[in-house]
Amino acid sequence: MATLAEHQPAAVRPTHWSKGNPSLSDLSHIPGEDGPPIIGNTFRMLADPHAYTRGMVEKYGRVYRNRAFGGRVVALIGAEANELVLFDRKKIFSSEQGWGPILDKLFPRGLMLMDFDHHRVDRRALSIAFKPGPMRHYTGALNRGIGERVEQWSGERVEFYPAIKQLTLDLAADSFIGIPWGPESEQINTAFVDMVQASVAPVRSPLPFTQMRRGVKGREFLVDFFTTETAKRRAEGGGQDMFSQFANATRDDGELLPVDEVVDHMNFLMMAAHDTITSSATTLIWQLAKNPGWQETLRDEIISVTGGPDGDGRARDVKYDELAKLDMVEMAFKEALRIVPPVPSIPRRALESFEFGGYEIPAGTAVGVNPHFVHHDEEHWDDPAAFDPLRFMPDKVKARHKYAWVPFGGGAHMCLGLHFAYMQVKVLMTHILQRYRIELVEGAGEDWQAWPIPKPRDGLPVTFKPL
């Protein structure tokens, strides 16, 4: 049976990897627990992963051993651990082999599942979609799509999570793919939902009637859809939408990316933009509804930048060149990302042995860092449960550990679309806060599903009261 390392390009494949995963005896010097036979601690983690992590840190410290989802992982907890693993100065942590056991049946060859030179080359090719020209195009598409949808929410009680999820999917069709969804819209959304849920399915094989099987079938549908679309974009050429940019992207040698790689990159980035922005925008709306004073602060800034609603009471669009002026909106979004990071934990695999926290950790060890824990660590954040965008004033950011806030990851694998995320949320807030006061239905948003991507179990019912 092939090892995970055999999926790496030969130029960066470690020669010592043939020894496979470290055994329990190799890791016995690291405190922790395996849990029950076969299932390990999988169900304890799924029940409440944040409480589970807090309990393990209290019991064993900030380096501990755990077994779940069929394998052992050494958890490295703290800002220093984030820096070691994500910045990866020595290039010893594989993202491909960290995410591979979780995502390789669902999102193979996405940027997160690439390492070193292969990752660098494809990232450079794909970055064309986030240059100023395409970004200006996306701003116009976002203003149009968001403005039309938000106008429909006037006076309505809206379950915000499913509403914004559908909106981000529709926006992705416009900005990313450049076409209106046809009858396949619901099937595409279902495919993404099934794939994301399958990433944390306890049963890791696509057996009949399992979540993993539904995820694999979802991937098959999307591969067919995007393969057909890639051929169309190459025949048409040009196009400012993201998919057209990807379909015609070239590597350093001038060669087009292979069609199957374009499809896998698009599949992965659509998921990332669709689900992570949905989660993060929902967190921001939840926090603003609970903190109406911050709504007023952001509304004042938005009106000062855009000029406020026009003579007919319609919200004015925010122009691309105005986005950078929305400082308080950006800080509020960053604080929402701190409170509920869209990727609560990040896996890697060590290609070489290393030392951390007084422990020697052998080559081949699966390791994980935990943004959610660090985002609530009192070592870095006063009153971490409170919503306080002023934490992101420049002087406070400068005084804080650089890796105490990592919602977009870090190092070479920093999220390629982070500026698109800022842009989409700024446009969204511009259209909502010029029109409405956001009011939270009593008790809403208090229970969140933590994995694989956070979401409120009640859908976050809110009311948009016209100003």
Secondary structure as GFF3:
##gff-version 3
##sequence-region A 1 467
A	DSSP	three_ten_helix	4	7	.	.	.	ID=ss1
A	DSSP	three_ten_helix	10	12	.	.	.	ID=ss2
A	DSSP	three_ten_helix	15	19	.	.	.	ID=ss3
A	DSSP	alpha_helix	24	27	.	.	.	ID=ss4
A	DSSP	beta_strand	32	33	.	.	.	ID=ss5
A	DSSP	alpha_helix	42	47	.	.	.	ID=ss6
A	DSSP	alpha_helix	49	60	.	.	.	ID=ss7
A	DSSP	beta_strand	63	68	.	.	.	ID=ss8
A	DSSP	beta_strand	71	76	.	.	.	ID=ss9
A	DSSP	alpha_helix	79	82	.	.	.	ID=ss10
A	DSSP	pi_helix	83	87	.	.	.	ID=ss11
A	DSSP	beta_strand	93	94	.	.	.	ID=ss12
A	DSSP	alpha_helix	95	103	.	.	.	ID=ss13
A	DSSP	three_ten_helix	111	113	.	.	.	ID=ss14
A	DSSP	alpha_helix	116	126	.	.	.	ID=ss15
A	DSSP	three_ten_helix	127	130	.	.	.	ID=ss16
A	DSSP	alpha_helix	132	151	.	.	.	ID=ss17
A	DSSP	beta_strand	157	159	.	.	.	ID=ss18
A	DSSP	alpha_helix	160	171	.	.	.	ID=ss19
A	DSSP	pi_helix	172	177	.	.	.	ID=ss20
A	DSSP	alpha_helix	185	198	.	.	.	ID=ss21
A	DSSP	alpha_helix	211	236	.	.	.	ID=ss22
A	DSSP	alpha_helix	242	247	.	.	.	ID=ss23
A	DSSP	alpha_helix	259	271	.	.	.	ID=ss24
A	DSSP	pi_helix	272	276	.	.	.	ID=ss25
A	DSSP	alpha_helix	277	290	.	.	.	ID=ss26
A	DSSP	alpha_helix	292	306	.	.	.	ID=ss27
A	DSSP	three_ten_helix	320	325	.	.	.	ID=ss28
A	DSSP	alpha_helix	327	339	.	.	.	ID=ss29
A	DSSP	beta_strand	346	350	.	.	.	ID=ss30
A	DSSP	beta_strand	354	356	.	.	.	ID=ss31
A	DSSP	beta_strand	359	361	.	.	.	ID=ss32
A	DSSP	beta_strand	366	369	.	.	.	ID=ss33
A	DSSP	alpha_helix	371	375	.	.	.	ID=ss34
A	DSSP	three_ten_helix	389	392	.	.	.	ID=ss35
A	DSSP	alpha_helix	394	399	.	.	.	ID=ss36
A	DSSP	three_ten_helix	402	404	.	.	.	ID=ss37
A	DSSP	three_ten_helix	411	413	.	.	.	ID=ss38
A	DSSP	alpha_helix	418	433	.	.	.	ID=ss39
A	DSSP	beta_strand	436	440	.	.	.	ID=ss40
A	DSSP	beta_strand	448	449	.	.	.	ID=ss41
A	DSSP	beta_strand	455	456	.	.	.	ID=ss42
A	DSSP	beta_strand	461	466	.	.	.	ID=ss43
###
